[in-house]
Amino acid sequence: MGITTLGIDLAKSVFQLHGIDADGNVILRKKVRRNGLLNDLARIPPCLIGMEACATSHYWAREIAALGHEVRLLPPAYVKPYVKRQKNDMADAEAICEAVTRPNMHFVAVKSADQQAVLMLHRARDLLVRQRTMLINALRAHLAELGVVSARGPHKIREVLSELQADQLDVPEVGRAALSSLVRQLDALEDEIGQLDDRIQAWHRQSEVSQRLATIPGVGVLTATALAATVADTAQFRSARQFAAWLGLVPRQNSSGGKDRLGRITKMGDGYLRKLLVVGATAVLRRIVHAQTSTGAWVRRLLERKPSRLVSVALANKTARIVFAVLSKKEIYNPA
C-alpha cells in the first residue's frame, strides 16, 4: 500500500517528510535536501500533501501541485496542538500529516506568483514609508536642538528644509552637513515611494477584482490591491463574519457557562490589511456621520455611547463584510 498523506516540514535547506498509508501506518520518515525535494516527490504517486503556511510555502505548493499532488497549506497555529511532547522537525512533519486530514481544518489558499509580486510592492512600500518617518523624526529632533521647531507631517517639514537649503536658518556648518545627508536620503525615499505607487496603480488598472473592491467606501487603491492579492479564494470562508474574524476585527471571546463575555478585537490575521481597513474607515467616518442613511444613523447611535476610535474599528468590520460580499458575488458595491 502506497502513501496517501504526506506531511512536509519546510526549512531553508533540509526538509522533513512524514508519510502514511490509508490505514494510518507510517511508511516514510525521511530528510530531504532542498534541491532534491521535487525529484523525490515526482517518484511518489499523487497523494495529499500538507505544509505549514510560511514565506516559501506558496512557491513549493505551486511546484508540488504541478507534479499532480493535492497540496493544502495549514496555519501554523492550527498545527501546534497536534505536536506530541518534543518539538523537532520529525514531530512537526508528523503533526502536519495528522492535521491535514482533519475534516474541520481551515486551510490557506495558495497564492499565485503574480499575487505574491503585488504583495512585495506593498511590503516594500510600507518599509520605505517607515524609513521616511524615521528620517523625518530625526530631522525634526535635530532641528529642535537648535531651536528650530517644525510642524508634524511629511509635508510640513519641507518648509523648514527649504529654509535650511536656502541658508536661512542659524545652523552651524558641521550640523548643516549632517542634516543635508538626511535630506538627500529623504528625497531618495520619496522618489522610490512614488515609483512603487505608480506600479501599484498600474496593477490596479489591469485587475478587475481590485477595481470592483475600489467601489466600496473607505477602500482605496492601496487597500483594494492588497485585498485582491491576499484573498485568493473566498470559498475558504463560511461567512462574512468569519472573513472579518480572519482579519482580527471581531471581539475576543472568553465565554463559558452560557455567558457571553466579549473583549477587545483579537488582532489576529494580517495586520497590514487590518490597518488599511481601519484607516479607510476612519476617513469615511468623518463624512458618513452626517449622512442621512441607515449606516449614518447606525454610526451616530454608536458615537453616542462609544469613543470614535472604537466606532471606526466597528465600521472597518462592516467594510470587511462588504468586501467579502463583493468578492464572493463578483459584483461592484451596491449601497442599496
Buried (B, 14 or more C-beta within 10 A) or exposed (E): EEBBBBBBBBBEEEBBBBBBBEEEEEEBEEEBEBEEBBEBBEEBEEBBBBBBBEEEBBBBBBBBEEBEBEBBBBBEEBBEEBBEEEEEBBBBBBBBBBBBBEEEBBBBBBBEEEBBEBBEBBEBBBEBBEBBEBBBEBBBEBBEEEEBEBEEEBEEBBEBBEBBEEEEBEBEEEBBEEBBEBBEBBEEBBEBBEEBBEBBEEBBEEBEBBBBBBBBBBBBBBBBBBBBBBBBEBEBBEEBBEBBBBBBBBBEEEEEEEEEEEEEBBEBBBEBBBBBBBBBBBEBBEEBBEBEEEBBEBBBEBBEEEEBEBBBBBBBBBBBBBBBBBBBEEEEBEEE
